[in-house]
Amino acid sequence: MEKDEKRPLDGLEQDGFFQLLVPTDGMRAEIVVKKPLTEDDLAPYEELEEYLHRKGIVFGLTKEVRERGKLLLTNSGHYLVAEGIRPQRGKDGEVRYLFEEEVHRDFLEEPESQKELFGILHIPEVRAGDLVAELVPPEEGIPGKNVFGKEVPAPPGRPAKIRVGKNVELVEGGEQAIARVSGRPVVVGKVVSVLPLFEIDGDVGPKTGDVHFVGSVVVRGTVRSGFSVFAEGDVEVWESVEAATIKSGGNVRIRRGVFGGEKGVVEAEGNVIVRVVENATVKARGDILVEEAALHSFLSAGRNVIVRGKKGLLVGGVTRAGNLVWVRVLGSPMGTRTEVIVGLDPELQEEFRRIQDNLKKARETIQEAEKVFQLAWRKQKSGACLEPKLLEALRKAKEAYELAREQERIYTERLAEIEEIFEHHEGKVLVEEKVYPQVRITIGKFTYIVRDEIVYASFYEKDKDVVIGSFERPRVKEGWS
């Protein structure tokens, strides 16, 4: 051995002075000093770092190794001499929900009325086919390195899974979820569902504000005056509706009554079932079923209006139905003016009147344009030049004339179609018990005014007149259709 050559520490290790420990994962290296040595004992030996390098430990040497070196062997104990960098698992995948969950109230920045101070109840909603959730893929991990300088691969993050409940289905191989119906999206226990029904446990009023929802709404109380419920599905009110507004894309059921104070409005694309209607407006594309009485109200149904039950009173106001009005008692002993119109779809009647108005405006536009044409023709005939102002008026008149002519053609054709429908209408008014004087019954284009009490009667059109016959119970499905 040359004079400056140091002895390897392996001999001391073999003689039991210390022991090198490296676990199987290679992420750390320790030296256990069993028999401490003096500095003089260690003088002829190599540095600890050289020893570790020969053992293949080249990464993550500790500060103690670099600063104290082999002097670590002068004290008994466990010493960490190298430590690797552990790999970091990738971020797990997750489910991203594409909606807000909290029900809250939206307030207007500048309310124009006291009622607007209460805002609108904001209910999270989605429509059928909307994306409600999607997977965020897991991320790759960050590799580590062991004490031997070798890279240690990192496990990727764990993939997530969308758990679906009612009215939600998986698409794109489970990577996305869509709503099967319109309604309120919710997540309960990591399961996403869509509820087509929203329930309010109490009144719609100052505590809730107005309610707008894409599905159906149940109000377990009363809809207070000045407030509204708009739903694209059904609406059910367990108590009453005051001078409020209900608009439904489906059916409406009101367990007690509508007491509108001449301001209450209920409109449904389907049917309306209510116990009592008083001083209110009720419209339905389907049927209106009043279980007790309709008083001084405006009722309009695309098919039938039925007022039956124990009282079955229809008194005052205007009632319109496309097919049938069926009541127990029509009018009152006091001679209350009551009007009933059947045989024509109310919406078709409104369309007819609207088209008549539009046709009148189109013809007025045509007349005004023709005046401009005549003025320009007279000037040209006299040899005068048309000034720029008149030329511009002439250009605009031609455009308006062409548009109005086309509108006139369309409106005239549609009026003819509706008149054809009017000619082939069918309608009846059925009274199980009694009709009082001052009741005005219109069937199609013909009207009959009741002058004396009539019992057990049916009213229908025959030979261009309103005919009175005996009461015949119709085949009508009462309730929801």
GUMIDREN-15317 format. One record per residue (C-alpha): residue in three letters; x, y, z. Coordinates in steps of 0.5 Angstrom, whole numbers, plus 500, padded with zeros to 3 digits. Example, Ala and Ser with C-alpha at 12.3 -4.5 7.8 and 13.67 -1.06 7.14 Angstrom:
GUMIDREN-15317
ALA525491516SER527498514
end
This chain:
GUMIDREN-15317
MET500500500GLU503507498LYS504512504ASP498517502GLU493511500LYS488511505ARG485504508PRO477502506LEU472503511ASP470496509GLY475492514LEU472496520GLU465494518GLN467487517ASP470487524GLY463490527PHE465497528PHE459499524GLN453497520LEU451500513LEU443499512VAL439500506PRO432498505THR430495499ASP426501496GLY433504496MET430511499ARG435512505ALA441509508GLU443509515ILE450507519VAL449504526VAL455505530LYS456499534LYS463500537PRO466508537LEU473509534THR477515536GLU480520531ASP487517531ASP484510530LEU480513524ALA486517521PRO489512516TYR482510513GLU478513507GLU473519508LEU466516509GLU463519502GLU468515499TYR466509502LEU459510500HIS460512493ARG464505493LYS457502495GLY453506490ILE450511494VAL451517490PHE445521491GLY442525497LEU448525502THR446528508LYS450535511GLU453531517VAL456526512ARG459532508GLU461536514ARG463531519GLY465525514LYS468519518LEU468522525LEU461520525LEU464513527THR466516534ASN460516537SER455510537GLY448511535HIS444511528TYR446516523LEU442518516VAL447518511ALA443519505GLU436520503GLY433520496ILE427524494ARG420520494PRO416520488GLN409524488ARG403520486GLY399524481LYS393528483ASP387524483GLY382525478GLU375528480VAL368529478ARG367536476TYR359538477LEU357543472PHE352547476GLU351551482GLU347547488GLU345553493VAL338555492HIS338563494ARG335569492ASP337574487PHE336581488LEU335587483GLU340593484GLU335598483PRO328595485GLU322599482SER317597487GLN316595494LYS315588491GLU321587487LEU325588494PHE324581495GLY327579489ILE327572486LEU328565489HIS334562484ILE333555484PRO339551480GLU336548474VAL338544468ARG334542462ALA334535459GLY340534455ASP344539459LEU351536461VAL351536469ALA358533470GLU364531467LEU371527469VAL377531470PRO382526469PRO388524474GLU395527473GLU401524472GLY406523478ILE413526479PRO418521479GLY423520485LYS430518486ASN433513490VAL440514494PHE443510488GLY441515483LYS436511480GLU429515478VAL423512481PRO417512477ALA411515480PRO404512480PRO399516477GLY393519480ARG387515481PRO381516476ALA374518479LYS368515477ILE361519476ARG356516480VAL349518477GLY342517480LYS335519478ASN334522471VAL341522469GLU345518465LEU352517463VAL355518456GLU362518452GLY364512456GLY362514463GLU366521462GLN360525462ALA353525465ILE347529462ALA340530465ARG335526462VAL329531464SER329538466GLY329540473ARG334542479PRO340538479VAL343536486VAL349532489VAL347527495GLY353522497LYS357524491VAL351521487VAL348526482SER341527480VAL336531477LEU329533481PRO324535476LEU320537482PHE322543487GLU318544494ILE317550498ASP315548505GLY310554506ASP308560503VAL311564497GLY311571499PRO317576502LYS321570505THR322567498GLY321572493ASP318570486VAL319563484HIS321561477PHE323554476VAL324549469GLY321543472SER314543477VAL313546483VAL309544490VAL307550494ARG306547501GLY302554503THR299560500VAL302564494ARG301571497SER299577493GLY304581489PHE308574488SER309569482VAL310562481PHE313561474ALA314553472GLU315550466GLY312543469ASP306543474VAL304547479GLU301545486VAL299549491TRP296546498GLU293552500SER290558496VAL292563491GLU291571493ALA292577488ALA298573485THR300570478ILE301563477LYS304561470SER305553468GLY307549462GLY303543465ASN297543469VAL295547475ARG292544482ILE290549487ARG287545493ARG283551496GLY282557492VAL284563488PHE281569491GLY284574486GLY282581488GLU281582481LYS288581480GLY290574481VAL292570474VAL293563473GLU295560466ALA296553464GLU298550458GLY295544461ASN289543465VAL287547472ILE283544478VAL281549483ARG276549489VAL274556488VAL275562484GLU273569486ASN275575482ALA280572478THR283570471VAL284563470LYS286560463ALA288553461ARG289550454GLY286544456ASP280544461ILE278548467LEU275544473VAL272548479GLU270544484GLU265548488ALA264555485ALA267561480LEU264568482HIS265574478SER272571474PHE274570467LEU275563465SER278561459ALA279554456GLY281551450ARG277545451ASN272545457VAL270549463ILE266544468VAL264547475ARG260542479GLY261539486LYS256540491LYS254548489GLY257548482LEU256555481LEU258559476VAL256567477GLY258573474GLY264574469VAL266571463THR267564461ARG270561455ALA271554452GLY272551446ASN267545447LEU263545453VAL261549459TRP258544464VAL255547471ARG250546476VAL247553477LEU249558472GLY247566474SER244568480PRO237570483MET239577483GLY240577476THR248578476ARG250579469THR254572467GLU257571460VAL258564457ILE262563450VAL263556447GLY264553441LEU270557439ASP277556441PRO279562445GLU286563443LEU283562436GLN278567437GLU284572440GLU288570434PHE282572429ARG282579432ARG289580432ILE290578425GLN284583423ASP287589427ASN294587423LEU290586416LYS287593418LYS294596419ALA297593413ARG291596408GLU293603411THR300602410ILE298600402GLN294607402GLU299611405ALA304608400GLU299609394LYS298617396VAL306617395PHE306614388GLN300618386LEU304625388ALA310622384TRP306621378ARG303627378LYS310631378GLN313627373LYS307628368SER307635369GLY315635367ALA317637374CYS324634377LEU323629383GLU327633389PRO331628393LYS326628399LEU321626395LEU325620392GLU327618398ALA320618401LEU318614394ARG324609396LYS321608403ALA314607400LYS316602395GLU319598401ALA313599405TYR308597400GLU311591398LEU312588405ALA304590406ARG302587400GLU305580402GLN302581409GLU295583406ARG296576403ILE298572409TYR293575413THR287574408GLU289567407ARG289566415LEU283569416ALA279565411GLU282558414ILE279561421GLU273562419GLU272555416ILE274553422PHE268557425GLU263555421HIS264547423HIS265548430GLU261544436GLY259547443LYS254546448VAL252549455LEU250544460VAL246546466GLU244540471GLU240545475LYS238552474VAL239558469TYR237565472PRO236571468GLN241576465VAL245570463ARG248571456ILE250565452THR254565445ILE255559441GLY259560435LYS256566432PHE249566435THR247569442TYR241567447ILE240572453VAL236568458ARG230572460ASP226567465GLU229561469ILE230555466VAL232548469TYR235542467ALA237545460SER242544455PHE244550450TYR247548443GLU247551436LYS242548430ASP240552424LYS244558426ASP240559432VAL241557440VAL237552441ILE235549448GLY234542450SER233537456PHE240536460GLU244530458ARG250528462PRO256528457ARG262523456VAL267528459LYS273525463GLU274530469GLY280532472TRP287531469SER287529462
end
